[in-house]
Amino acid sequence: MKLERIEIQNFRGIGTASINLENFTTLIGSNNIGKSTVLKAIKILVDTTNPTTEDWPFRQASDGELIIAGYFIDIQDWERTKPANFKSHS
C-alpha cells in the first residue's frame, strides 16, 4: 500500500493543503512552515491516534471541521481484508 496523496484541512497551522507524494518525497522548508505538521497528519491518518486540542487551529477547540484524508494505491489483498480502525468524533 502506498500513500499517493494527503489532503489536510484545519489542522494545526495548515488551513488547506493537498500534497501529492511521489515514490520518494522530501519535505523542505524553513522553520515553522509546517513540515512536522504534515508528518503528524500522516501519523494520525495511518495510526489509531486521535487529534488533541493542540492539533486544532490556534490550539483551541473549534467549530471548523478538521479533515485528514489519504488516497492510497497499490493495496495488497491482505491489506484490503484488514479491518480499519476508524474513529469519528461527530
N, C-alpha and C positions, 0 to 999 in steps of 0.2 A: 504494500500500500504506500502510496506517495501523496503527500500534501502538495497539490498543484497551485492552490490559491487560498488566501485567507482574507476575509473581509472583517473589519473591525469598526464598531460604531460606539461612541460614548464610553470609551474605556480609557481610564487614567487621563493622559494628556492628548489622546487621539480623538478628534471629533468624528472623522470618517476616513477610512483608508481601505484600499483594495490592493493587495500585493500578490503579484504572480511570482511563484517560486520555480526556478529552473532546476536542473539537475544539481547544480552547486550554486548556492546563494550566499552572499556575504552582505551583512548589514554594516554600512559605513556611514559615519556622520559625527558631527561634533557632540560634545557632552550635552545631555538633557534634550536630545532631539527625538527620542522615542525608541531607540534600538532595544533596550531592555523591556520596554512595554510590549513590543511585538513578540518577543520571546515569551513573556509572561502570558500573553493571549494564546499563543500556541500551546503552552503548558496546560492552561485551563481547558483548551479545546480537546486535547488528547488524553488528559488525566481526569480523575474524578474530583478535582479541586473546585471548590466554589469560589466565586469572586468575593472579596472582602470590601468593607467600606472604603478602604484606600484605593480600590480599583475604579470607583466611580469618579466622574469628572469633579475636579476640585476637592476630592476626598470627602465628599458629603453625600448623604443619601439624596437620591434624585428621582424625579418622576420620569425622566428620559429613559428610554429602553436601551440597555446595554446589550450589544449584539456581537458575538464572535462566531463567524460562520466559516467552515472549512470545506474545500472542494477536493476530494480525493480521487486518484486514478490508480490503475494497476492493482485493484483489490483482488487478493487471492481468495479462492473458495473458502478456505478455513477462516479467513477474516470476515467473510460475509455471514457465516453461521455463528460467530462470536457475539453474544448479547452486548448491546451498548449500555453504558451507564450514563443515561441522560438525565439531567436534573433541571427542572424548570421552576422558577420562583415567580409565579404569576400573582 
